[in-house]
Amino acid sequence: MPIRVEFDTRDLLRSLPRGQPEATVRNVKRTRSGLSVYRLVDRGRGPVRPVRAKALRIPTRRGVIFRRFAGPARPQNLTEQAVAKMNTEAARSIRFELSHGGLVGFLNTIARVGLETLRRRTPRRGLGGGRQLADSFEIDEAR
């Protein structure tokens, strides 16, 4: 049975400064060309062909391999799975008073739950750098 938590925060939100507090969880691992590795793993990608060379250079644990073509990677749907798991874990961790400090603490707690859930759900081996990808999540805490 899903847990639903609702708060009447109109008075609290009116009392806050213009910018409402907000906490976010993001993954900072990037490819050499600047693409988000997490996005490629989460949403998948199409086939890859070399642009500046005749073959793709792919580093592995045992060395380097070269391929003329890499097929598509299916989506892992990590975000979707993590959000479903976060909903129940976040509901368990709710303990705060209704004030600006309480709201900030609440948002940061939810962000920490999200961070740990995403780390656990991210594959440790294979596509996307494994453990490095799972460990590259960060929180921009609410203030």
C-alpha positions as CSV (number, residue, x, y, z in Angstrom):
1,M,0.0,0.0,0.0
2,P,1.6,3.3,-1.0
3,I,2.2,5.9,1.7
4,R,1.0,9.4,1.0
5,V,2.2,12.3,3.1
6,E,0.6,15.8,2.6
7,F,1.5,19.1,4.3
8,D,-0.4,22.4,4.3
9,T,2.6,24.6,3.9
10,R,0.9,27.8,2.6
11,D,1.7,29.9,5.7
12,L,5.3,28.5,5.8
13,L,5.9,29.2,2.2
14,R,4.6,32.7,2.5
15,S,7.0,33.4,5.4
16,L,10.1,32.2,3.4
17,P,12.3,34.5,1.4
18,R,11.6,34.7,-2.3
19,G,13.8,31.7,-3.3
20,Q,12.3,28.6,-1.6
21,P,14.8,26.1,-0.2
22,E,15.5,23.2,-2.5
23,A,17.9,20.2,-2.4
24,T,18.9,18.2,-5.4
25,V,20.7,15.0,-6.1
26,R,22.8,14.8,-9.3
27,N,25.4,12.6,-10.8
28,V,28.6,14.4,-11.9
29,K,30.4,11.6,-13.9
30,R,30.9,12.8,-17.5
31,T,32.4,11.3,-20.7
32,R,35.5,12.9,-22.2
33,S,33.2,14.8,-24.6
34,G,31.0,16.1,-21.7
35,L,28.0,13.8,-21.9
36,S,26.4,12.7,-18.7
37,V,27.3,9.0,-18.2
38,Y,24.3,8.5,-15.9
39,R,21.9,9.8,-18.5
40,L,23.3,7.3,-21.1
41,V,23.0,4.4,-18.6
42,D,19.5,5.4,-17.4
43,R,17.9,6.2,-20.8
44,G,20.1,4.0,-23.0
45,R,21.8,5.1,-26.2
46,G,21.8,4.3,-29.9
47,P,24.6,2.7,-31.9
48,V,28.0,4.3,-31.8
49,R,30.4,4.7,-34.7
50,P,33.8,6.3,-34.7
51,V,33.9,9.9,-35.9
52,R,37.6,10.9,-36.0
53,A,39.1,7.4,-36.4
54,K,38.5,4.0,-38.0
55,A,37.7,2.3,-34.7
56,L,36.4,3.0,-31.3
57,R,38.9,2.7,-28.4
58,I,37.3,1.0,-25.4
59,P,39.2,0.8,-22.2
60,T,38.5,-2.4,-20.1
61,R,39.9,-3.9,-16.9
62,R,42.2,-6.1,-18.9
63,G,43.5,-3.4,-21.3
64,V,42.0,-1.7,-24.4
65,I,39.9,-3.1,-27.2
66,F,39.2,-1.6,-30.6
67,R,35.9,-1.9,-32.4
68,R,34.5,-0.4,-35.6
69,F,31.0,-0.3,-34.1
70,A,29.2,-0.5,-30.8
71,G,25.6,-1.5,-30.8
72,P,22.8,0.2,-28.8
73,A,22.6,0.0,-25.0
74,R,19.2,-0.7,-23.6
75,P,17.9,1.7,-20.9
76,Q,18.4,0.7,-17.3
77,N,15.6,2.9,-15.9
78,L,17.5,3.6,-12.7
79,T,15.7,6.9,-11.9
80,E,12.3,5.3,-12.2
81,Q,13.2,2.4,-10.0
82,A,15.0,4.7,-7.5
83,V,12.0,7.1,-7.2
84,A,9.6,4.3,-6.4
85,K,12.0,3.1,-3.7
86,M,12.6,6.6,-2.4
87,N,9.0,7.2,-1.7
88,T,8.8,4.6,1.0
89,E,12.2,5.3,2.5
90,A,11.6,9.0,2.6
91,A,8.3,8.5,4.4
92,R,10.1,6.5,7.1
93,S,12.6,9.3,7.7
94,I,10.2,12.2,8.1
95,R,10.7,13.9,11.5
96,F,10.7,17.7,11.4
97,E,9.0,20.7,12.8
98,L,7.2,23.1,10.5
99,S,9.7,26.0,10.3
100,H,12.2,27.1,7.7
101,G,15.0,25.2,9.5
102,G,12.7,22.1,9.7
103,L,11.8,22.3,6.0
104,V,15.5,22.6,5.0
105,G,16.4,19.6,7.2
106,F,13.5,17.7,5.7
107,L,14.6,18.5,2.1
108,N,18.2,17.5,2.9
109,T,17.0,14.2,4.5
110,I,15.0,13.4,1.4
111,A,18.0,14.2,-0.8
112,R,20.2,11.9,1.3
113,V,17.7,9.1,1.0
114,G,17.6,9.7,-2.8
115,L,21.4,9.7,-3.0
116,E,21.7,6.4,-1.1
117,T,18.9,4.8,-3.1
118,L,20.4,5.9,-6.4
119,R,23.8,4.6,-5.3
120,R,22.3,1.2,-4.4
121,R,20.3,1.0,-7.7
122,T,23.2,1.9,-10.0
123,P,25.0,-1.2,-11.4
124,R,28.4,-1.8,-9.9
125,R,29.8,-3.5,-13.0
126,G,29.6,-3.1,-16.7
127,L,28.2,-0.2,-18.6
128,G,29.0,3.3,-17.4
129,G,32.0,2.7,-15.2
130,G,30.4,0.7,-12.5
131,R,31.4,1.7,-9.0
132,Q,32.7,5.1,-10.2
133,L,29.3,5.9,-11.6
134,A,27.5,4.9,-8.4
135,D,29.9,6.9,-6.3
136,S,29.7,10.1,-8.4
137,F,26.3,11.3,-7.1
138,E,26.3,14.6,-5.2
139,I,23.8,16.6,-3.2
140,D,23.3,20.3,-3.5
141,E,21.8,20.8,-0.1
142,A,19.0,23.2,0.7
143,R,19.9,26.3,2.8
